[in-house]
Amino acid sequence: MAKKILLIEDEKVLAEMYQEKLTEAGFEVIWTMEAKDGLELARKEKPDLVLLDILLPRENGVFFLNQLRKDPQTSSIPVVVFSNYDDPETKKKSARLGAEEYLIKTDYTPQEIVEKIKGYLK
């Protein structure tokens, strides 16, 4: 059975590209553009991993992480943050909230992101 990835990314072009790469790698991908929708999907779909952008409309990725960890149904889902927001304080908050890793999008090719996700799901 394919591992399920919840992708939370508000840039449609990027989301479609990552969705395609992850699907080609054998993952089932669910995509949303907003933190609140992501929380609902996390509860409903029980993904194996969340790939989370930080800069989102309305609530940001830190809000999502905080809410995800508070809910016993979703608190153990691994989260990999990937963002171009390279802020030390946001990185610290993400780590405190249990993010596996904080990746800067421009430092990795989409294929390298896919490889990192594979590593977390072994």
Steps between C-alpha positions, in 0.01 A plus 500: 500500500633844407611732777282808527650851497304810597648793307416847634625754246328820382696549176302298247786450252732370773227282650425341164869434437554338843177305467618363166849410632359331811238309299770381256695376805202286600338718765133589530482880527228715651545873447357811661596867506402591858591398853141450624413277204824312566397432859165360386670282239758378754219383731297343219772349280764406762797569268834327555677837474418870454709717267432850630569846365532771769368805315134426435189717466318572828668271757864407438683170522602556864130532588437172315782321685381630836142383439612166354706422812215593739262244345557141623372369164773681306777573750730221381485575124850592378532845344771625265496876461606634162499871446698787356446684828847467649436643847696361799214561746248319277745212462531476881122508548456230235761280670337553842169393347657178373573571135735231369692750291476857367603505135558817301332434162770671295771277655347178364377369168150348505664158460718560808186589699340174382811306612489665844133405537578142400762496775248608764246239391729195506 
